[in-house]
Amino acid sequence: MPKTTQLRTYTVRDGLLDEWVQRWREEIVPLRLELGFAIGGAWSDPEHNQFIWLISYDGPETFVERNALYWSSPERKAMGLNPDDYLVRTEERTVETVY
């Protein structure tokens, strides 16, 4: 399968951006990396209450298949982290490297 990269932009509920970033770093990132994803960077935009990050997968399965594995994993379920508690809006764009 070819490498797939997504640019994800999340609008976070007022007052929860720092907590979201902490939980993302401590809980989501380690599991994503364990499952073969790569994180190309992450940024917070406090002025707009947004969190932006790049996630890629370059493995034997499609990004969609691997992402489904992430969401169905016991480790993900054990987090007790419901994105709806933090995120007002999510936008995912599949992007291609040109430089």
N, C-alpha and C positions, 0 to 999 in steps of 0.2 A: 504494500500500500504506500502511496506517496505521503509525504509529510503534510499534515494539516495544521494550520495555525488559526486560532481565533483571537480576535481583539474583543474583549468583553468590557462593557461599561455598565456599571451599576450605580443607580441613584439610591442613596442610603437614607433611611429615615432620620429626621432631625435629631441630633444629639447622640447618634449611635455610630458615627463613622469610625471613631477611635476603637470602639469595642469590636466593630466588624473587622477592622484591619488586624487587630490582635488575634481574634479567633481564626481568621483566614490564615494568618502566618503560622499559628500554633497547631491548628487542627487540619485545615484543608490542604495546605501545601505539602506536609509530610506524606499524606495518603496519596495525593496526586503523583508525587515523585515516586513513591513506592510502586504505583501502578503503571509507571513508564511514561508519564507525561513530563514535559519540560515547561518551566515557567520562564518566559522571556523578559519579564520585568513586571513591576506593579507600581502604581502611582496613586496617591490620594489627591483629590482636588477639593479642599475644604470649602472654598468659596462657593462651589456648586454642589457640595455634599455628594461627590462622586468618587467612586473607586474604579480604576481602570487597570486591566492587566492583560498580558499575552499568555496564552496557553497553547502548547503544541503537542502533537502525538505523531510519532514516526515508528510504527511497529507493524506486526503482522495483521492486526485487525484494523478496521476503519476507526476514525475518531468517534463516530456515533456508537459503534459497538463497545469501544473501550470506555466511553463516557457512561454508557448504560451499566457497565460493570462497576464503575466507581459508585454510581448512585445506589446500586443494589447490594453493595458490599456490607458485611456486618460492621466493619469499622466505621463506615459512613453513617449507618443507622445508629451506632453507639454514640456518635457525637451529640445527638439531641439538638442539632442545629437546623432550625427551619429557616431557610433564606427569607421567607415571607415576613418573619419577625424583624428583619433588618432592611430588606430591600423594597423600595417603592416601584422601581422599574429596572429591567435588565435589557441590555442590547448585546447581541452576539453577532459578530461579523467574521466570516471566514475570509482571510486575507492571504495574499501571495507575496513572497519576498521578491523585490525588484532591485534591491541594493543591500 
